[in-house]
Amino acid sequence: MKKTLLLGMLLLCCIPALAEDAQLVIEKAKAGDVEAMIRLGSMYYGGGERLNQDPAKAAVWFRKAAMLGNVQGQLNLGMLYEKGKGVPRNHTLAVKWYRKAADQGDRDAQYRLAGIYENGPKVVKSASKAAEWYAKAAEQNHPLAQYKLATLYEAGTGVLKDEKRAAGLYRMAADQNSPEAQHRLGVMYEQGRAVPKDEKEALRLYSKSMESYYPKGEWAYYRLLQRLNISEEELANF
């Protein structure tokens, strides 16, 4: 099964590559083995007992794989450019490499491409393109993309405002345990916006978001309990 290697907030050292002999991986990569290129780039990015951490060398090997059309290489190289790790930070080049992976149907690349269009610098910023690419990733059941697309529909940013569509997308993401989506959908149930007003359902959703230690969900849960003047023990009869 294909495993998408994410850089972002994750350490790429935590993959099976480190269980292999580093020299063997190097030899395979130099011989043109694309999977070995990805593994070697990951090893250089994370560092460890076999290879010293070197994001610049990671970028070299991800680029080699990316130039051969490898989706993981394109995605990882895009992340390096977005974060400025091993290469100068360059959002235009990040968009270029994300787009190549996104055009091959990679939902993580589609999500990250949308994120740059939504939050990146003016040179690449485009709310409508953000919505377009969030939608593509959301269609592939990417929970973060579903949540982000929902926020755009709720606010009418880059798309026509549509709170019913937003609620539906929040529901999809909430069902995949997105605490942010659970909280936002809870707010809609509490206020009766685009869904029937249902304070019990709002409490349930806030409670679900609390299970992921989401602060806004916890705050909303106890605020609503206080407003309704009921205790947690009384919820069963609510």
N, C-alpha and C positions, 0 to 999 in steps of 0.2 A: 504494500500500500504506500502510495506516495506520501512523503512527509515533507511539509513545507518548513523550511528552516528560517525562522524569524530572528532578526537581530534585535531591534527596538530595545525593549526593557529586559530581554532575555539574554542569557549567555549561551552562545553557540557551542561552548565547550561541552555542554551537557548532551552529547549525542554519541552514538556508537563508535564514531571515528576514533575516539581516544582509546578505545580498547585495542586498536590495531597498532602494529609497529609503524612509527612515523616514517621511517625510511621507505617502507614498502608503499605507503600512501604517496610519498613524494615521487617514487619511481613510476607508479601507475599514472599519476597526474602528468608527469613529464612525457609519458608515452601516449597521452591523448585521452585517457579515461576521464570522461566528464564527471562521473560520480566521484571519482577520486579528487578531482579539482575542487568540487564543493566541500568534500570532507577536509581537504587540506586547508582551504580557506577558513573553514570553521575552526580548525585546530589553531591556526595562526590568530584568529580573532579572539578565541578564548584563552589561549596559552595553557600552560600546565607543565607537567613533569617531562613531557616529550619534546615540546617546542615552546620557545619563549613567545609571549604574546606580542604580536606585531600586526596591527590592523592594516598597515600599508601592504604587507605581503598578502594578507587576507583579500584585500581589494584586487591585487594582481590576479589571484586565482579565481575569484568570483568573476572578474572581467573576462578571463579566458573562457570560462564556462558560458557566460552570458553571450559572448560573441559567437558561440556555437549554437545559440538558440535555446540554451537551458533555462527553464523558467525559474528555478531556484537561484541560479546565478544572477539572473536579471533582477529578481526581487531583492536579493541580498545586496547587490551593488547599488540598487536604488536606495536602500536603507542607509548604506554607508554615506552616500551623497547627501541624503536628507539630514543625517546626524553629524556629518563632518568627521567621520571616523576613518582614518587611514587615507582619506582624500579630502581636498578642500570642500567645505560645505557648498553645495550648489543645487538649489531647488529645481532649476531647469533640467539638469542632468538626472536628478532624481525622478522627475516626471517622465523623462525619456525612457528610463529603464523600467520604471513601474508600468508604463504604458505597454512596453513590449511584452511583459509578463501578463498584464491584464488582458491584452488582445489574444493571448493564448488561453484565456478562461480562468486564470488563477484568481480565486476570490480574495485572497489576502492582498494581492497586488492591486486589485480593483478597490478594495477598502482603503489601502494606504494612498493610492492615487487620489481618491476622493478627498481624503483628509488634507492633502496638500492643496487641492483646489479650494477647500473650505477655509483652511487656516494658514496657508502659506503666504509668502510675501506678495506684494501687488503684481509682480511680474508674472506670476502663475495663478493668482487668485481668481476663482470663478464659481459663484454659487450654483449656477445652472449645471456646470460640468461636475461639481461635487455631487449634486443630486443624481445626475446621470450615472455616475460610477458607483455611488452608494446603492442605487437601484439594481445595478448588475450584480453586485456582491450579495445584496439582500435576496435576490432571486435564487441564489445558491445557498440560501439559509445561513448566511453569516450574521450572527446575532448583533454584533457591534454595528454592522452596516444597517441592519433593520432599525436599531435604536437611533442611529444618527439620521437616517432618512426620515424617521418619524418626527424628529425635532425640526427638520426643515419643513415638513408639511404642517406641523403645528404652528410654526412661526410664519409660514409663507415666504420662506427664504429660498430663492432659486427655483421655486415651484409655486403654483397657485395654492393658497392656504386651503387645507382640507383636513379638518380635525377628525373626521371619521376615518380617513385613510391613516392619519397619524395613530389613532387608537388601535387600528388593526395591526399596524407595524409594531407598536409597543407590545401588543399581545403576543405576536410571533416571537419577539425577543424575550419577553417575560417568560414565555413557556420554555425558553432555553436558559432560564435562570440568570438573565441579565438584571442585576439589582437596580441599575439606572432605569431600565424600562419598567420594572415592577413599581418603582416609586412614581414615575411619571403617569403610568396607567392608573395607579392608585389615586393620584391627584384628580385625574379626569373623572373617576367614579365618585370621589368625594364631592366634586363640584357639579357633577351631572353634565359634563361637556362631551358631546358626541357619543355618550353612553348613558344609560339610565342611571340616575343618582342612586348609589348603593354604598352606604358608609361601611357596612359589614364587609363588602368586597374590598373596599379601600383599605380597611384594617388588615385584611388577609394579605393583600399585596404589599403593604408596608412591612408586615411581619416577615414576608418572604424575603424582601430586600434586606431586612435586618440579619437574616441568616448568613448573608455575605458581608456582614459588618459594614453596610453602607450607611454612613452618618445621616444623610438626608432622609432615608427611610426610617431610621430610628426616631429622628426628631419628629417626623410627620406622624408616626404611630402614636407616640406619647402625647403629642399635641391634640390629635383627634380623640384619644381616650379622655383627655382632660376636658375637651369641649363637650363631649357627650356625657361627661360626668359618670363614667363607669370604670370599674376596676378590671384588671386582667382576669380576675376570678369570675367576674360577672359576664365575661364575653360569651360563654357557652349558652347563656339565656338571652343574648342580645339579638 
